[in-house]
C-alpha cells in the first residue's frame, strides 16, 4: 500500500522558488522514493538523521535536500522543506529548534 505525500505550506513555497526543471525533478524523486519505502535508507538518497533532529529524514535530489517525516499509522509522508545543500545545515538547525519549542 502506497504512502500519501503532503507538503506543508513552507515546503510548497520552497518548491515554487525553484526553477521549473528542479521542481519537476524534486516531485519525480519524491514520488519515486517516498511513495512505497520512505524510511528505507540508501547510501546516496535517503538518510535517517541523528536522533533529536527534526524532521528525521532527508532525501537527496542533486544539490537539493528534501526534509520529511513519516507517520506510519496514517501511511503519510509529510515534507517540511526543500532546501539547497548550501543552506541545509542552517535550515535543519532552525527547524529542530522550532520543533523543540513546540512551534
N, C-alpha and C positions, 0 to 999 in steps of 0.2 A: 504494500500500500504506500502510495506516494505521500510525501510531506507537502503541506501548503507552505508557500513562501510569502511573507509580508514584509514590506519596507516601512519603517517608521517615517514620519514626515521629514525629519532631518536627513535621512538616508535618501529619500526621494529628491530632496534639494541637492544633495551631493551628486547624485546621478545626473540631474538636469544640468549641472555646471560643467559636465564633461563634454568633450567633442562627441558628435553623433556616433562615430566609429567606436569610440571607447564605451559609450552607453550600450551599444549592441553587443560588444564583446563581453561586458560585465553581465548583462542579462543572460546571454547564452551560457556563460560559465556557471552562473548561479543556478540556472535550470539544470545544467548537465551534472554538476557536482553536489548540489544540495537537495535535490528532489527525492533521492532514494536513500542515500547513506551520508547524511550531513555531518556525522561525527567520526567517520572513517578517516583516520589520518593517513597522509602520504608524505613522502619526502619533499615534494615540490608544490603541493596545492593546499591541502587542509592541515591546519595545525591547531591543537588544543593549547591554549595559552596557560601561563602559570596560574596556580590556584590564587583566588582573590582578585584576578583580573576580570574586568567586565567590559564588553562581552567576552565570553570564554573561548570563542573560536574565531579563526581567521582563514579566509580563502584568498590565495594569491592569484591575481589576474594581471600578468605582466608587471608593470610598475605601480599597480593599484592594489589596495588591500580592502577586502570586504569583511567587516566585523559583524558577527552574528551570534545568536543564542538559539538553542533548540529546546522546545517544550515538548518532551516526549509524550506526555499524556494527551496532548492535542494534535500530535504529529504536525507540529508547526515550527518553521524556521523564521525567526524574526531578525531582519537585517537592520543594524543600528547605524552603520556608516560605510561609506565608500570613500576611501582616503588614499591620496598619493603616498607612496612609500616614504618619501622625504618628510611627510608630516605625521606619519603613523604613530611614532613614539609619543609625541605631544598629545595627539588626539586620544590615544589609548589611556594615557595618564589622566587626562581631564575626564574622560568617560568613567573610568574606575572611581575617581574621587567623587564625581556626581552620584554614582550608583551607591557608594558607601554612605553618602549624606542622605540618601533616600529621594533624590530629585528625579 
